[in-house]
Amino acid sequence: MVVAGRIGVALLVVVLGTGAGQGTAAAGAPAREPLDTWTGSWEAAPSGTTTAHPGASFRNVVHLSVGGDAVRVRLTNRLGTAPLRLDTVTVALRGTGPDAVSGSMRTATFKGAGAVTIPAGEDLVTDAVPLAVPDAADLLVTVHTPDDSGPATYHRGAGQTNYRTPSGNWAADSDGAAYTTTTASWYYVAGVDVLDAPAAGSVVAFGDSLTDGNGSTRDANHRWPDRLAERLAALPSYRRLGVLNAGISGNRLLRDDTGPSALARLDADALSRAGVRVLIVMEGINDIKGTPNATDPDAFETAYRTLVTRAHAHGIRVIGGTLTPYGGNGAYTAAREGVRQTVNAFIRAGAGAGGLFDAVVDFDAAVRDPEEPQRIRPAYDSGDHLHFNDAGMRALADTVDLTTLAPLTPWTP
């Protein structure tokens, strides 16, 4: 599999560049030349497959966290069953809807070629695309699939309006008039890296629908990882991180369900991503409330320890997130609540030397109703007593202690 490179966690540098989206050095942090370093800026973890549309063009709208001097795109056929043929892939800054900003359309290549075939079960990263992008930019990633390549790998719950043409190769068109069909999923695209970002690496938010953004306003980028990116944007470049959302709605820690299990997808969705320094894990509620449901807290602890061990082998810190309440939801029972409380107790006890995690973020304490702690605060509840509205998503993001995200010392010559 061809994957993006990763910055070592011990790299203590200020990553400063000269193009759009570049920041300035903090006081006392000397400027330096670009390092030709790639940083993960956006992610959508493959969640399954759906019907392909041979001959169609798919225009995906992706919201970057950090900008840079160039981009490269991770295309995916990871869950497909046959080789995926793409004869055109383009990248552009988004204007409105499916329209590109004039003059920003670029064609991506693969070792210099304009077309590529991605084997079943694999991802492929494009060559560097010479397009400077600002922080928090909306990018259009468009692919044309000329043939029937079997089931399409996609991320089902995008929380974002994307676009498709009924037929024809319109990938290089800046005018989006041909994109007459909308979709709420991302097709064939799994990530975007940026070159020489004003950042010192990236953090992966690894979880289920609570991280994926269910309950937040569509097309508004109000998922808690988006809100975390907004907080990080205020930091100097030597402490700032790009944010990668590896949430999958319906995903589980202990077994495959919607998408591969957390442990099965850990390498592809987190450890191999560009510049990863930190992993925030909030996953397990679907194991507790799903069918069949997990009743043994020891199984959770074993899985978390395995995840942490594997991340540490890559030099990546792991922050454990407590599991949030769901009282009032149809899947709630007192017995399942007991499992959640037991799991949260060992997550909270597991920070620091000798503990389960390098640090803990207590999402549960931040969002639970003080009067009924098995429930979400009404002000944060999207309505199903499980997922969070925009205010709840902000509360989750605000709970993350930024000093736990591997703070760096300024680069010195």
N, C-alpha and C positions, 0 to 999 in steps of 0.2 A: 504494500500500500504506500502511496506517496502522500506524506503528511507534511504540515508546516513545521518549521523549526521551532525550538523553544529556547528562551533565554535562561541561562542558569540562575538559580535562585540566589546565589552568592554574588552576583554581578552588582556592584555598588557604583552606579553611574548616574549622571544626569543625561537624559536622552534629549538633545536639543537639535532642531533643524531649522530650515530656512523657508519652507513652503507654507501654504495655507494650513491653518490648524496648529501651527507651532507656537509654543508658549515662550516665556522668557524665564531666565534663571531666577530663583529666589535669592534674596539677599544672602551673600556669603557663598553662593553656589556658582562657581565659575562656568562660563559658557564654553562649549567645545564644538568641534566639528561633528556632523552626523556620523553615526556608527554603522549605517546600513543594517539597522536592527528592525526586525518585524515584531509587531505587537498585535495581539488579538483585539479587535474592536467590536465585533458583533458575531453572534452565533445563533443557530437554530438546530437543535439536536434532532436528527431523524427519528420520527415517532412511528412510522409504518409505511405502508404502500397504498396506493389508490390507482384508479383507472388512468392509464396513459392517454394522451391525445396526440397521436402521430401527426406530424405536419404542423402542429401549433407552436406559437411562441408564448412563453411564460415570462411575464415581467414582474419580478419580485421587488417589493419596496422594503429596504432594510435601514434601520436607524443606527448609525454608528455611535460609539461612545467617545472615542478619541479620534482625532484626525491625523493626517500625515502627508508625506510628499508623493506617495504612490500607494496603490492597493494591489492585493491579490485575493482571489476568490477560491473558496473550497467548494467544489461541485461534488455531489454525492450520488452514488448508485449502491449505497451500502446495504440496503434491504431489497434491492432488485434481484431478479432471477435470471437476467440475460444481459449481455453487454449493452451499455447505453451509448448511443451515437449522438453527439452534439456537433452540428456543423457551424454554428455561430453562437458565441457568447459575448455579450457586451456589458459595459459598465458605464454609468453616467450619473451625474448629479441630478436629483429630482427637482423638477419645477413644481407643477401641480398635477394631481392625479397621475396618469401614466406618462405625462410629458416630461422630457428631459430638458435641463437647462441648455440653452443654445451654446454650441461649441464644446460641450463636455462629453459627448459620446465617444467612447473608446472601444475598440475590439480587443478582446483578450486572446492570448495565444497560449499554446502548450508546447514548450520547447521549440518555439518559433512557428508552429503550425496553427492554422486557424480553426481546424476541426480536430475532434478527439473522440476516442472510444474509451469509456470507463468500464472496466470489467465488473461483473456482478460482485457485490460484497465489498467494494472499494470506494474510497474518496480520491479525488485528484485536485491538486492545487494549480491554478494558472500561473503563468509567468507574471512578473511585475507589470502592472498596468500604469503607464505614466499619467496619473490623474491625481492632482493635489486635492485633498478633501479637508474641510474644516471639522472641528469638533462638533458632535451632535448633528452631523449631516444626514439627510435622507439620500440613500443611494439606490439607483435602479440597477438590478442585476437581471439581465434578460437572456434566456436560452431558447434556441430553436431545436426541436427534436424532429428530424426529417423522417424517421422510420419508427416502426412499432418495436420498441425495446422492452416490452413487457411492463409489469407493474411499476409505477413511478414512485420512487422514494420521495417522501415529503414530510413536512412538519405540519400536522393537521391544524392545531389551534394557534394561528399566528397572532390573533388580536390585531390584525392589520389587513386592510384591503389591498389585495394584489390583483393582477390583471392577466388576461389570456386572450389571444386571438383565436377565432374558430379554425383558421388554417393560414398557412403562408409564413414565409420567413420575414418578419418585421422587426427582427432583433436590433438592427442598426438604425431604425427610424427614431429620430428625436421626437417627432410628432406622435402622440399616443392614440390617434384617432382609430387605428385598427384594433385597439384593445377594447373590444366591446363586451367582454365577459369579465366579471369580477369573481374572485375567490378569496376565502378567508384562510388559505393555507399558503405556505412557502413550498415551491416545487424545486427539487434538484439542487438547492443551494443550502450549504451547511455552515458557512462562515466567511468572514472578511477580515483580513489582516491589513495593517497600514504600516508604512515604512517611516522610520525615524519619527515616531510620535512623541509629543511632549509628555512622556510617561515612562515609568520604569518597569513595565511589564503589565500583566493583566491578572484579574481575579475571576474565577469561575463560580457562578451561582448554580449549584447542582441540586436539582429537586424535581418536584412534580408540578401539578397545576397551580399551586400556590406561588411557585416561582415563575411558571410559564405565563401567568398573568390573568387567569380566569377571574372574572368579576370586575376587573378594571375597565376603564373606558376604551373602547376600540379606537384605533388610529391615534391615540393620544400619548402613547409611550409612557404610561403611568404604572407599569409593572414595578415591583420593588427593586429589581436590578437596575432599571432605568433611573429610578429615583436615587439609588446609590451612586450611579455614574454622575448625576448632577451634583451630589455632595463632593465626590472626588475631584470634580472639575475645579473646585475652589482651592485645591492644594497646589503647592509648587510642583514642578514637573518631576523632581527627584523622589517625590512621595506619591504621585498620582498613578493610578492604574486604569487600564482599559477594563471594561466589564463585559463578560460573556455570559449569556443566559442559556444554561443547559437544562432548563426545566422542560419536562414533558408531562402534559396532562394525562393522568391515569397511571403514571409510572410507579413502580414499586422498588423497594430496596432488596427484597429477598427472592423475588421470582419475576420472570418475564410476564408482562401483561400488555399495557400499551407501550410499545417499544421494549427493547431489551431491559433487563433488570439493571439497577444502579451499578452493581459490580461488573456485569457483562459489558456495559458501555463506558466504563470509567476511563479507559485508555483513549478511546476514540473521541469522546465528548469533553474530556477534561485534561488528562495528563499529557496528551500530545499536542495540545493547542499552543499557538505561538505566544511566548512570553509569560506563560502561567507561573505565578509565584504563590498564589493563595487559592484555596478551595473552601467555599462556604457550603456546607451540606445541610439541607433541611428535607429529609426524605424518610418516609416510613408510615405516614398516616394512611395511605392506601393499603398497606399491609394489614393495619389494625382493623380498618373498617370494611375492607373489600371481601370478596368471596373467591376462594376460601380465605378466612381471616387468620392472621398470625396471632397466636396466643402466648408464645414463649418469649419473654423479654430477653433471655439469654441469646436467642438467635439474632436479635437486633444488635446486641453488644458485639457478638462475634463478627457480624457483617461490617459494623463501623470500624472495628479494629483492623480488619482486613483492608478496608478502604484506606485508612490512615497509613498503614504499613506500606501499601503500594504507592501512595502519594509521597511519603517521605523518601522512598527509594529514588524519586525524581527530584528531590530537594524542594518539595512543595509543602507549605504549611496548610493545616486543615483546621477550620473553625467549625465546630458543631453547633447546629441550630436546634433548639428545642421544638417539639411538635406542638402545633397550635390547636386550640379547642375546636370542637365541632358539635357541642351539645345543641339539641334541637334539630339537627340534621336527621334524616330518615335512617341513616346507618348507625346512629348512636345507640350504645347500650352501656349500662353501668360496668359490665365486665370488660368491655373494650376500653372504657375510660380508665379502668384500673391498669391496663397494659400501658396506655399512654403515659400515665403518671409515673409508672415504674421506669419506663424508658427515659422520660425526661429527668428523673432523679439521677440516673447514672450519667446522662449527658452533662448535667450541671456539675456533677462531682468530678468530671473527667477533664478538667482544664489544667494546663501547666505540666510541670515536671512529673513524670510517672503517670499522668492521666491519660484519658482516652484521646483527647484532642489537644491541640496547641492553644486554643482559646475557645470560649463559648459565647454565643449570642443568644440571649434568652428571649426569643420571639414570643413564646407563650406568655411570659410575664408582661410583655409590652401590649398585648392585644386582648387579654382575657378580661371578662367582666368582673370587677371586684365583688359584686354581689352574687354572681353565679359563675365561679371560675371555670366551670366546664363549658362555658359559652364564650363566644366572641363578644366584645363590647358592641352594643347596637349601632354605635356611630361608625363602626368599621365593617359591619356585616353587609355583604352584597345582596343578602336576602335568602340564601340557602343555608346559612349558619355554618358554612365551611370555608367559603371563599371570601376574599376581601374586596371591598370597594376601593376607590382611589385613596380615601383617607386612611384606610387600613394598610394599603400598600406603602404609603408614605411612612406610617408608623413602623412598619417592618424595616424599611431602609434606614430610618433614623435611629433604630436600635443598634445598628452595627457600629461598634467602636472602631473608628478609623485607625487608631494606633495599633490595633491588632493585625492590620493588613500589611505585615512585614515592612514597617517603616524603614526608610533608607537614610544613610548619611550622604551628604553632598559629595559629588565626584570631585576629586582633586588630582591635578596632574602628577 
